[in-house]
């Protein structure tokens, strides 16, 4: 799973990375308070939303994997004496989830209670209505283009309460507290006449971009009932390869916002690896996100990216080499593809910051070389797959979320070459 330095061995991509990092706002930087460690052994509890097919752990940085103690089909325990690794395999909605974490135990029981991503998706219902203008209707990250003006829209949402955002190039309206309980029809048309005009905001990239780096800006809005971010604006920063290039973005005006709304601007730099003039399938992304209020000019400094990270296969296991990009903070590696039995597969590895500090890690492996780990659950590398490594950290000085990522897309091999 992980090899430490000098010691133990063992496009759409932008939205994928930003979506993942949105869940990491609470990650700390390398100036955190000291971690309180337990004095003796710690009991790690694992609670799965469905019956887990496999749960194993490793006590320490290396050594043999052991099967966790099964308390029930969805509950498991493992006793560890320090930093540890855990692997859970489950099947959710017809797809395999292989979730791994390497971390240090906490001093409180709740810090050692783990919940893998083994919960079936809730039922979706159609939410329908009409938009008086031509534009976009969004609920969080889900959106649909409506054209011409006065046309119907339909979104798929689970039961709950939501805020709907209607957008044109110049105007915005937010319909608050829409209750979804089964199929839901919104009677009155969504109309920006009841909203406000988007306002211009100047943004400066104070960092010098790379020679081939494509720099873009994105504005998102999260509300009290809809925590996932609705995209308000997306556009490039253009100019010569030098610092202090500027652009103007569109923001939702203060008059439309409530105290619970969170509007952010994200500066994104994307570099595409090339070989003999052709893309290799690897992209390197660095970004910085800031909570903003309309009316104040914004200047960003871009974080360092994973410039030296490289993707490899280690006996059929996806591996990425390279030191942390932006100090010590939580790291996530994720691969999506097809399992050997033909079902969809997601492999996820999460590394906590304390484990990272102790190992000085230089390589991450999605490890499936574990006794009892079935071949059916392993990644079929010949069928093609997509991988991403994401790291994010909050800057304590200004609250900015700094993001570094690298992604790779491996196309399926022709049958004759498998």
C-alpha positions as CSV (number, residue, x, y, z in Angstrom):
1,X,0.0,0.0,0.0
2,X,2.6,2.5,1.0
3,X,6.4,2.8,0.9
4,X,8.1,5.3,3.1
5,X,11.2,7.3,1.9
6,X,14.4,5.4,2.8
7,X,12.6,2.9,5.0
8,X,9.7,0.4,4.8
9,X,8.2,-1.1,1.6
10,X,5.2,-2.9,1.1
11,X,-10.9,18.0,-18.0
12,X,-13.6,16.4,-16.6
13,X,-10.7,15.7,-14.3
14,X,-10.9,19.3,-13.0
15,X,-14.5,18.8,-11.8
16,X,-13.6,15.4,-10.3
17,X,-10.7,16.9,-8.4
18,X,-12.7,20.0,-7.2
19,X,-15.6,17.8,-6.2
20,X,-13.4,15.6,-4.1
21,X,-11.5,18.5,-2.5
22,X,-14.8,20.0,-1.5
23,X,-15.2,17.3,1.1
24,X,-11.7,18.1,2.4
25,X,-12.2,21.7,3.6
26,X,-11.5,20.6,7.2
27,X,-8.1,19.2,6.3
28,X,-5.3,20.8,8.3
29,X,-1.9,22.1,7.2
30,X,1.5,21.2,8.5
31,X,1.2,23.6,11.5
32,X,-1.4,21.6,13.4
33,X,-1.7,21.1,17.1
34,X,0.1,18.1,18.5
35,X,-1.8,14.8,18.1
36,X,-2.9,13.1,21.3
37,X,-2.0,9.4,21.1
38,X,-3.5,6.6,23.2
39,X,-1.1,5.0,25.8
40,X,-1.9,1.4,24.9
41,X,-3.7,-0.7,22.3
42,X,-6.7,0.8,20.5
43,X,-9.8,-0.9,19.2
44,X,-10.8,0.2,15.7
45,X,-14.5,-0.3,14.9
46,X,-15.8,-0.5,11.4
47,X,-19.5,-0.1,10.6
48,X,-20.7,-0.7,7.0
49,X,-24.0,0.3,5.5
50,X,-24.3,-3.1,3.7
51,X,-22.8,-6.5,4.5
52,X,-19.0,-6.2,4.0
53,X,-17.4,-9.0,1.9
54,X,-13.9,-8.5,3.4
55,X,-12.3,-6.5,6.2
56,X,-8.6,-6.8,7.0
57,X,-6.1,-4.7,8.9
58,X,-2.3,-4.4,9.3
59,X,-0.9,-3.3,12.7
60,X,2.1,-1.0,12.0
61,X,3.8,0.2,8.9
62,X,4.5,-3.2,7.5
63,X,3.9,-6.9,8.2
64,X,1.1,-9.3,7.6
65,X,-2.5,-8.4,7.0
66,X,-5.0,-10.0,9.4
67,X,-8.8,-10.6,9.1
68,X,-10.7,-8.2,11.4
69,X,-13.0,-9.7,14.0
70,X,-16.5,-10.0,12.7
71,X,-19.2,-8.8,15.1
72,X,-22.0,-8.9,12.5
73,X,-22.4,-8.7,8.8
74,X,-21.9,-5.0,9.0
75,X,-19.8,-4.6,12.1
76,X,-16.1,-5.4,12.6
77,X,-13.3,-4.7,15.1
78,X,-9.5,-4.6,15.0
79,X,-7.0,-4.1,17.8
80,X,-3.9,-2.1,16.9
81,X,-0.9,-0.8,18.8
82,X,-0.1,2.3,16.7
83,X,-0.3,3.4,13.1
84,X,-2.3,0.9,11.0
85,X,-3.9,0.1,7.7
86,X,-7.4,-1.1,7.0
87,X,-9.1,-2.6,3.9
88,X,-12.8,-3.0,3.4
89,X,-14.5,-4.6,0.3
90,X,-18.3,-4.3,-0.2
91,X,-20.7,-4.3,-3.1
92,X,-23.1,-1.3,-3.4
93,X,-25.8,-1.0,-6.0
94,X,-24.1,-3.7,-8.2
95,X,-20.6,-2.1,-8.0
96,X,-17.5,-3.0,-6.0
97,X,-16.0,-0.6,-3.5
98,X,-12.5,-1.3,-2.2
99,X,-11.8,1.2,0.6
100,X,-8.4,1.5,2.3
101,X,-7.1,3.9,4.9
102,X,-3.8,4.3,6.6
103,X,-3.9,6.3,9.8
104,X,-2.9,6.7,13.4
105,X,-5.4,5.8,16.2
106,X,-6.9,8.6,18.2
107,X,-7.2,8.9,22.0
108,X,-11.1,8.9,21.9
109,X,-13.3,6.0,20.8
110,X,-15.2,8.2,18.3
111,X,-11.9,8.9,16.6
112,X,-11.4,5.2,15.9
113,X,-15.0,4.5,14.6
114,X,-14.7,4.2,10.8
115,X,-17.5,4.1,8.3
116,X,-16.4,3.0,4.8
117,X,-18.3,4.2,1.7
118,X,-20.6,1.1,1.7
119,X,-24.1,2.7,1.8
120,X,-26.6,2.2,-1.0
121,X,-27.7,5.3,-2.9
122,X,-31.0,6.7,-1.8
123,X,-33.9,6.6,-4.3
124,X,-34.1,9.5,-6.8
125,X,-37.2,11.4,-7.8
126,X,-37.9,13.7,-10.7
127,X,-38.2,17.4,-9.8
128,X,-39.8,19.2,-12.7
129,X,-40.7,22.8,-13.6
130,X,-40.2,25.5,-16.2
131,X,-37.6,28.2,-16.5
132,X,-38.9,31.5,-17.8
133,X,-35.5,32.3,-19.4
134,X,-33.0,30.3,-21.5
135,X,-30.2,29.3,-19.2
136,X,-29.2,26.8,-16.6
137,X,-31.1,25.3,-13.6
138,X,-28.9,23.9,-10.9
139,X,-29.2,22.1,-7.6
140,X,-25.7,21.8,-6.2
141,X,-23.5,20.1,-8.7
142,X,-26.5,18.8,-10.7
143,X,-27.6,21.1,-13.5
144,X,-29.5,21.1,-16.7
145,X,-29.5,23.5,-19.7
146,X,-32.9,25.0,-20.5
147,X,-33.6,26.3,-24.0
148,X,-35.5,28.0,-25.4
149,X,-37.0,30.4,-22.8
150,X,-40.1,28.9,-21.1
151,X,-39.0,25.3,-21.6
152,X,-39.4,22.6,-19.0
153,X,-36.5,21.2,-16.8
154,X,-36.1,18.0,-14.9
155,X,-33.6,17.1,-12.2
156,X,-33.2,13.8,-10.2
157,X,-33.0,14.3,-6.4
158,X,-33.4,12.3,-3.3
159,X,-36.0,13.2,-0.6
160,X,-35.0,16.4,1.3
161,X,-35.0,20.2,1.1
162,X,-33.1,22.0,-1.6
163,X,-32.4,25.5,-3.1
164,X,-32.8,25.7,-6.9
165,X,-30.6,28.2,-8.8
166,X,-31.7,29.6,-12.1
167,X,-28.9,31.3,-14.2
168,X,-28.6,33.2,-17.4
169,X,-25.4,35.0,-18.6
170,X,-26.3,38.1,-16.6
171,X,-29.0,37.2,-14.0
172,X,-29.7,34.8,-11.1
173,X,-32.7,33.7,-9.1
174,X,-32.7,31.3,-6.1
175,X,-35.8,29.4,-5.2
176,X,-35.4,28.5,-1.5
177,X,-36.5,25.5,0.5
178,X,-38.0,23.3,-2.2
179,X,-39.2,20.1,-0.4
180,X,-38.8,16.9,-2.3
181,X,-40.8,13.9,-1.1
182,X,-41.2,11.6,-4.1
183,X,-41.8,13.1,-7.6
184,X,-42.1,16.9,-7.2
185,X,-43.6,19.4,-9.6
186,X,-42.8,23.1,-9.1
187,X,-45.9,25.0,-10.1
188,X,-44.6,28.6,-10.7
189,X,-42.0,29.1,-13.4
190,X,-38.5,29.9,-12.2
191,X,-37.9,33.5,-13.3
192,X,-34.8,35.7,-13.0
193,X,-37.2,38.7,-12.8
194,X,-37.6,37.7,-9.2
195,X,-33.8,37.6,-8.7
196,X,-30.9,40.0,-9.4
197,X,-28.2,40.9,-11.9
198,X,-24.8,39.1,-11.5
199,X,-22.0,41.5,-10.5
200,X,-18.5,41.7,-11.9
201,X,-15.5,40.9,-9.8
202,X,-11.8,41.3,-10.7
203,X,-9.5,38.4,-10.0
204,X,-5.7,38.4,-10.3
205,X,-3.4,35.4,-10.6
206,X,-0.3,36.7,-8.7
207,X,1.6,33.5,-9.6
208,X,3.5,33.0,-12.8
209,X,1.8,30.2,-14.7
210,X,3.7,27.4,-16.4
211,X,4.5,27.8,-20.1
212,X,1.7,25.3,-21.1
213,X,-0.5,25.8,-18.1
214,X,-4.2,26.6,-18.8
215,X,-5.5,28.8,-16.0
216,X,-9.3,29.0,-15.4
217,X,-11.6,30.6,-12.8
218,X,-14.7,29.0,-11.3
219,X,-17.4,30.6,-9.1
220,X,-19.6,28.3,-7.0
221,X,-22.4,28.7,-4.5
222,X,-23.4,26.5,-1.6
223,X,-26.5,27.2,0.4
224,X,-27.8,26.0,3.8
225,X,-30.0,23.3,2.3
226,X,-27.7,22.4,-0.6
227,X,-24.1,22.0,0.5
228,X,-22.8,20.8,-2.8
229,X,-21.7,23.8,-5.0
230,X,-23.7,25.1,-7.9
231,X,-21.5,26.5,-10.6
232,X,-22.2,30.2,-11.2
233,X,-19.4,31.0,-13.6
234,X,-16.4,29.4,-15.4
235,X,-13.9,31.1,-17.6
236,X,-10.2,31.5,-18.5
237,X,-7.5,33.8,-17.3
238,X,-5.6,34.8,-20.5
239,X,-2.5,36.7,-21.2
240,X,1.3,36.2,-21.6
241,X,3.1,33.7,-19.4
242,X,3.7,36.1,-16.5
243,X,2.4,36.9,-13.1
244,X,-0.5,39.2,-12.3
245,X,-2.8,38.3,-15.3
246,X,-6.3,39.3,-14.5
247,X,-9.9,38.3,-15.4
248,X,-13.4,39.3,-14.4
249,X,-15.8,36.8,-13.0
250,X,-19.5,36.9,-12.3
251,X,-20.7,36.7,-8.7
252,X,-24.1,36.4,-7.1
253,X,-24.9,39.8,-5.5
254,X,-25.2,40.2,-1.8
255,X,-28.8,41.2,-2.1
256,X,-29.7,37.6,-3.1
257,X,-27.5,35.8,-0.5
258,X,-28.4,34.8,3.0
259,X,-26.0,34.5,6.0
260,X,-25.8,30.8,5.4
261,X,-24.7,31.0,1.8
262,X,-21.1,30.3,0.9
263,X,-19.8,31.8,-2.4
264,X,-16.3,30.7,-3.5
265,X,-13.9,31.6,-6.3
266,X,-11.4,28.9,-7.4
267,X,-8.3,29.6,-9.5
268,X,-7.3,26.4,-11.4
269,X,-4.1,25.6,-13.3
270,X,-4.0,22.6,-15.5
271,X,-0.9,21.1,-17.1
272,X,-1.2,18.2,-19.6
273,X,1.8,15.8,-19.9
274,X,2.9,15.4,-23.6
275,X,5.0,12.8,-25.3
276,X,6.1,13.4,-28.9
277,X,3.4,16.1,-29.2
278,X,0.6,13.9,-28.0
279,X,-1.2,13.9,-24.6
280,X,-0.1,11.0,-22.4
281,X,-3.4,10.9,-20.4
282,X,-1.8,12.5,-17.3
283,X,-2.8,15.9,-16.0
284,X,-1.4,17.9,-13.1
285,X,-3.8,20.3,-11.4
286,X,-3.2,23.0,-8.8
287,X,-5.9,25.2,-7.4
288,X,-6.8,27.6,-4.7
289,X,-10.3,28.3,-3.4
290,X,-11.5,31.3,-1.4
291,X,-14.8,32.3,0.2
292,X,-15.6,35.7,-1.2
293,X,-18.0,38.5,-0.8
294,X,-18.9,40.8,-3.7
295,X,-17.1,44.1,-3.9
296,X,-13.5,43.3,-3.1
297,X,-10.8,42.6,-5.6
298,X,-9.2,39.2,-5.3
299,X,-5.5,38.2,-5.8
300,X,-4.5,34.5,-5.6
301,X,-1.1,32.8,-5.2
302,X,-1.2,29.3,-6.7
303,X,0.1,26.4,-4.6
304,X,2.8,23.9,-5.8
305,X,1.4,21.0,-7.8
306,X,2.4,17.4,-8.1
307,X,5.0,18.2,-10.8
308,X,7.1,15.1,-10.1
309,X,4.5,12.5,-9.3
310,X,4.4,9.5,-11.7
311,X,1.8,6.8,-12.1
312,X,2.9,3.1,-12.4
313,X,1.5,-0.4,-12.1
314,X,3.0,-2.6,-9.4
315,X,1.9,-6.2,-10.1
316,X,-1.5,-5.0,-11.4
317,X,-1.9,-2.5,-8.5
318,X,-2.2,1.2,-9.3
319,X,0.7,3.1,-7.7
320,X,1.8,6.8,-7.6
321,X,5.2,8.0,-6.7
322,X,6.0,11.5,-5.5
323,X,6.4,13.5,-2.3
324,X,3.4,15.5,-0.9
325,X,2.9,18.7,-3.0
326,X,1.7,21.2,-0.4
327,X,3.1,20.1,3.0
328,X,1.6,17.4,5.1
329,X,-2.2,17.0,4.8
330,X,-4.6,14.3,4.0
331,X,-4.1,12.5,0.7
332,X,-6.6,10.6,-1.3
333,X,-5.9,8.2,-4.2
334,X,-8.9,6.9,-6.2
335,X,-9.2,4.6,-9.2
336,X,-12.4,3.9,-11.1
337,X,-12.7,1.1,-13.6
338,X,-13.9,-2.5,-14.0
339,X,-13.3,-5.4,-11.7
340,X,-12.1,-8.8,-12.9
341,X,-15.7,-10.1,-12.6
342,X,-16.9,-7.4,-15.0
343,X,-18.7,-5.2,-12.3
344,X,-17.8,-1.5,-11.9
345,X,-15.1,-0.9,-9.3
346,X,-13.9,2.0,-7.2
347,X,-10.7,1.7,-5.3
348,X,-10.0,4.4,-2.7
349,X,-7.0,5.0,-0.4
350,X,-7.0,7.7,2.3
351,X,-3.8,8.7,4.1
352,X,-4.1,10.9,7.2
353,X,-1.6,13.7,7.8
354,X,-0.1,12.2,10.9
355,X,0.7,8.9,9.2
356,X,2.2,10.9,6.3
357,X,4.4,12.9,8.7
358,X,5.7,9.7,10.4
359,X,6.5,7.8,7.2
360,X,7.8,10.7,5.0
361,X,5.9,8.8,2.4
362,X,7.0,8.7,-1.2
363,X,4.8,6.1,-2.8
364,X,1.1,5.1,-2.5
365,X,-0.3,1.8,-3.7
366,X,-3.8,0.6,-3.9
367,X,-2.9,-2.7,-2.4
368,X,-4.8,-5.9,-3.2
369,X,-2.0,-8.4,-2.5
370,X,-3.7,-9.5,0.7
371,X,-4.5,-13.1,1.8
372,X,-8.2,-13.7,1.2
373,X,-8.6,-10.8,-1.3
374,X,-10.5,-12.4,-4.2
375,X,-9.3,-12.0,-7.8
376,X,-12.9,-11.0,-8.8
377,X,-12.5,-7.8,-6.7
378,X,-9.2,-6.7,-8.4
379,X,-8.9,-4.0,-11.1
380,X,-8.9,-5.3,-14.7
381,X,-6.1,-3.0,-15.9
382,X,-6.7,-4.1,-19.5
383,X,-10.2,-2.7,-19.5
384,X,-9.0,0.9,-18.9
385,X,-9.3,3.0,-15.8
386,X,-9.1,6.5,-14.4
387,X,-7.0,7.4,-11.4
388,X,-6.5,10.6,-9.3
389,X,-4.4,11.7,-6.4
390,X,-5.7,14.7,-4.5
391,X,-4.2,16.7,-1.6
392,X,-5.8,19.7,0.0
393,X,-4.9,22.0,3.0
394,X,-6.4,25.1,4.6
395,X,-4.1,28.0,4.8
396,X,-4.4,29.2,8.4
397,X,-3.4,32.8,7.5
398,X,-6.2,33.5,5.1
399,X,-8.5,30.5,5.1
400,X,-7.8,29.6,1.4
401,X,-8.2,26.0,0.5
402,X,-5.1,24.9,-1.5
403,X,-5.5,21.9,-3.8
404,X,-2.9,19.8,-5.6
405,X,-3.9,16.9,-7.8
406,X,-2.7,14.6,-10.6
407,X,-4.9,12.4,-12.8
408,X,-4.4,9.7,-15.3
409,X,-6.6,8.1,-17.9
410,X,-5.6,4.7,-19.2
411,X,-7.5,3.6,-22.3
412,X,-8.6,0.0,-22.7
413,X,-6.1,-2.3,-24.5
414,X,-7.1,-3.8,-27.8
415,X,-8.0,-7.5,-27.3
416,X,-4.9,-8.6,-29.3
417,X,-2.6,-6.9,-26.9
418,X,-4.1,-8.2,-23.6
